[in-house]
Amino acid sequence: MPELPEVETMRRGILPIIGCKIESVVCPRCERKPILLSPAIEEFDRRLRGKQVVGIGRRGKRVLVEVEEEQAIVIEPRMTGLVLLADPPTREHLRLQINLNSGPNQSVSHPKRQGGQLLFWDRRGLGTVRLLTHKEIREQIDIKLGTDALEITADGLRDRLRKSQRAIKVALLDQSAVAGVGNLYAAELLFRAGIDPRTRCDRLSGPQWKRIVCAMQHVLNEAILYEGSTLSDGTYRNAINGEGSYQAHHLVYDRAQTPCPRCEEGTIQRIVQAQRSTFFCPICQRKRGLHPTLASRR
């Protein structure tokens, strides 16, 4: 589930490890489905022992732990992964443990902080952890990603998608077009923009693209402020194993059959697009630019 706000919250949460040196990297005993770890743990540990953490970055939905010698630990949480400093939800799903010595930022206090570790926890084992050089990051990750959703302009998004015949909700999930937006926040931002999620990209007007990007950046920044969304399954947690609180501010996501909070005339509907649930109000999200086959079913 983690999307840009959750991953950005993870990134900010582990900033205190900047300046620490890595003592060892280990894979705790885990009988669950293994994650993708590259290179193998022995080489992972060898390349990082004694190296200092020099920065914490993000690429779309990935956290980058920058270390010396122009390399970074690239963590992609995917569905259920968490990047933590403390208190993993369970020990049985702990996938990677990076042991750290004291650094200049260790004086930064956290009420639940257990100094000296960076942890990757993943219940379903779909996440990935890779140690890559800066050159490999450019060649394997950056080249595949669109502009970050917090930085993209209306003209930039329009240039990437205006010829596409995909529904705008589906297109926003394409990380090569815009990096960081996932299913939850795509539904929320399109509601705020007043755009029907089934509208084809090639039928959107200039003002509509501006509304989409404005809503995108408002929703994502607001969600970061509330440290992301912890849904009913309780999986997502921040770096010190606390819940996000943006779920209390969702207007349409997972609110099917409830009154529209904006127009109060419509009822939030759930449809499936590209095998993902979409939530929207059929009254105040305009019925423009639909594919003819979809329009005929209305």
N, C-alpha and C positions, 0 to 999 in steps of 0.2 A: 503493500500500500504506500510506503513512503514516497511522497512527491516533493517538489522543491521546498515547500515550507518545513516539512519534517526533516529533510536532509540538511537544510540550512540551519535548523535548530540543533541538529547533531553536530554540525561543523562548529557552531559557536560554543556549544557545550564542552568541546574538547580543546578549546584554545589554551587552557592552562598547561597543557603538556608541551607547548613550545619552549624550547630551551633544554628539555630533558634529553638524556641520552638513553638509547635502547640497550638494555642488558641482555635480553634474550627474547626470542619469539617461539612460542610453543603451541601445539594443538592439543587442547585437553581431550581426554578420553571421551569419545562420543560415538554411541552406537546407532545414531540416526543417519539419515542420508547425508553424505559428505558434501560440503560446499566445493565450488571450484576454487582451488588455491594454486596460484602460479607465481614463482616456481615451487617445487616441492619444499616442504617445511625445512629440510636440512639446509638447502641453499638460501631460502628465505632468511633463516636465522643467521647464517654465515655472512650474508651481504649486509645485514643491518646491525650486527653486534658493534657497539661502541659508536654508532652514528647518532648525531644530534638531530632532533626534530627542529626544523627551521621555519615551518609555516603550516597552516591548515587551510586548504582550499576546497573548492567545489566545482564540479563540472556537471551541470544538469542535476541528475539524481545520484551523483557519486560524490563521496567525500575523499579528498586527497590529503594524506598526511605527508608533507614534504620533508625529506631528510637530506642530509649532506650528500655530496657527489651527484647532484642533479638527478635524483630519483625520488619516487613517491610511492607510498602504499595507497592503491586505488581501491576503495571499498564501495561496492554497489549493493545496497541493502535489498533491492527488489521487493518481494511481497512482504516478508516478515523479518527482515534483518534490522538489527539495532547496533549502533556504535555507542559504547558506554564507557564511563570511567568507574562505575561502581554498580554493585547489586544487580547482577543479571537476573531476569525473572525466574529462570531455572538453571541449574548447573548442567542438566543433561543436553541442553541445546547450545551450550557455549562452544564456539567453533575455533576461536583464535584468541590467544592471550599474549599481549606484548608487554613485557616487563620493563619498567623505566626506573632510572635512578633520579635523585633529586635534581631539579633545575631551578633557574631563577624565578619561575612563575609558580613554584610549589607553595609559596606563601599565600596564593589566592585561595580563599577559603570557600569550601562547599559544605553544607550541612551533612551531606551523605558521602563526601569524598573519601575514597579509599585510595590514597596516593600510590603511585608507582605502577599503575596498570592501564592499558587501553584494551578494551574487550570488544570482540565482535560476536554477537549472539544471533542465532537465526533458527526459528522454530521449524520452518519447512525445508531449510537447506537449499534455497534457490539463489541465495546471494553469492557474490564473488568477491575475492580479495586477490589482487595482483600487485606485484612489485614491478614497476615500470620505470624506465628512464624518461627524462623529459622528451627526448626524441620519440620514444615509443608512444608516449601519451599523445603527442601531436599526430602521429601516423595511425594509431589504432582507435583513438577516442575523439579527439578534437575534429578530425576530418569528417566524422560521421554525425556530429552534433550541429544543430542550428544555433542561432543566437540565443543566449540565455533569456528566459522569459521576463526577467527583471530588467533587461537592457534593450530588448527589441523595440523598434519603433513601429508605428502603424504602417508606414511605407515599406519597412523591411518585411513585415509579416505578409502584407498584401503582395509584394513582389514574389515571395516564396509560394504562395498558395492561390493566387487569383485565377490561375488557369486550371486548377484542380476541380474535378467534378465530384469529389468526395463531400460528404456532409461536413460542415464546419466543426462539429463536435469531434468527429473521427479524425479530421485533419489536425486538430490541436494536440492530439495524442502522438503525432509523428515527431519523434525527437530530432529528426534531421531537419525539420521545419522550424521548430521552436523547442528549446531544451528546458525541461523541468515540469511542464504541465502534465498532469495525469487525469484520470477519470473523474475524481471527486471535484477538483478545482475547475476543470473544464465546464462541468455542469453549473457550478456556482457562478463563474464569471459570465457565462452566456446568459444566465438569468438576469444578472445585474446589468448586462448590456442590452437586454430586451431583444435578443436574437434567438429565433427558433433553432434548436440544435440540429435540425434536419436540413437547414438551408445549405444549398451547394455553394462552395467557395467561389465559383465563377459567377455567382449571381449576387454577391455582396457588393454594396456600394462603398465609396470612399469613406463617408461618414460612419458607416457600420464598422469598417475596419478600425477606425479611430475609437469607437465605443468599445470594441472588443479588447483592444490593447490597454485602454484606460482601465477597464474593469479588471483585466488580467492582473495588472500591476497593483491595483488597489486591493484585490482579494488576496494575492500572494503576500503582499507586505503586511496586511492585517493578520493573516494566518501565522506569519512568522512572529508577529507581536505576541500572539497567544500560544506560541511554541507548538504549532501544528494541531492536528486533529487525532485524538484517540477515540476510535470507533468502538462499537459495542463488543467486539472481540477482545478489546483491551491490549492488543499486541503492541501498538506503537508507544514508545516511551522516549523521553529525552535522555541526555547523557548521564543524568544521575537517577535514572529510573523513575522519573515523575511523569504524570500524564500531561499531554497537551490539553488545551481548553477551547480550541476554535470550534469544536463540534457543537458547542452551545450557540454558535453564531451562524450555523448553516441555514440557508434560506430554503433550499430545495433538495439537497442531497439526502436520500433515504427518508424523504417526507411524503411519499406517495399517498394520495387520498386525503391529504390535509388541505385546508384552504390556503390559497395563495397569500403570502404575507404582504404583497404589494398591492394588487388590484382588488383582493378580497372577493372577487367574482368567480375566478377560476379555481380549479382543484388541481393540485400538483399531480402530474401523471408520470408513470414510469414506462419507458420503452427500452428496447434493446438495440444497440448500435455496435456493430463490430464485436458482438458477444459481450458487451459491457452495458451495464445499466445506465440509463440517462434519465434524469429527473428535470421536469420543466413545467411551466404554466402555459397551457395552450391559448389562454386569453391574452396575456400581456407580453408574450414572446411572439412577435409577429409571424404570420404565415406567409412569408415571402420567399421566393426563389427555391421552392421545393422541387425535387425531381418529379416529373410527371407521374411516375408510378406511385410515388408516395402521396402526392396530392390527391390522386384519384381514390385513395383509401380513406381519406379523411371524412 
